[in-house]
C-alpha cells in the first residue's frame, strides 16, 4: 500500500471545508472550549481567516490522500510559516475517512508530507491535538511527535 498527496481541486476543497468546519466546531464544543451555541459560526470564521483564498491561499497546502489500493481515503492540510528566522510547518487538519481508518493510511500520508517538507528545507513540524482524541495522540507519538505544552482549564 502506498499513498500520494494530490492537491485538492475546487470540488474536493468544498467537501473538505464542509466536513472540517463541522468537525472543528464539534471538537471545540467537546473539549469545553466553546459553547454549542454559535460554535459552527465560530468555526466558519476561523477557516475564513486561515484560508481567505481557499485552496489558493499562499503558504497553505491542501491535499487529498490518494491510496493506490483504495482511491481517496482522506485529506491533509498544512501551512508554512516563519517564527523568527526559522520556517516551520503547522498541520492544521488530517483526516482519514472512517471506512479507511486503522490501515496505515495516516502514517503513509505523514511520510509523504514529511518528504515534501524536507524538500522545502524545513525541519520542524507542529500540530495541535485535542486532549480527548486519544487515537490521534497515540498516532502522533508513534510518528515521533512530542508534547511541548499543555493548556488547562477549570470550570467554576
C-alpha angles and dihedrals in degrees: 000000000000133000136205130198111236119192111249118252119214094269093051091046092054091051091046093048093050093051095040095050092051093045094048091051091049093047093051091049091047090050091052093240095116134029114243091242108085095003094122092051091047091051092048090052091051092053092045090054094047097042106030091156096039113225090351093063107130116254093012120111119196121185143174113227105234117195120199090222101041113021119231107005101167148317141268130199126186135166132208118223139161127240105188107311094337121094113211140176126232119198106219100179140001123174137169115200111252095248090058102043125123093026100102098262095123091049091050091046091052090051090052091047092049090054090054092048092050089050088056089056092248121137104179129072125181135183142171125235127185115243092236092058100088094163093057091045090054091049093050092048090052088051092054102258116144132200114258100176144000125219113210132191136185121202115217 
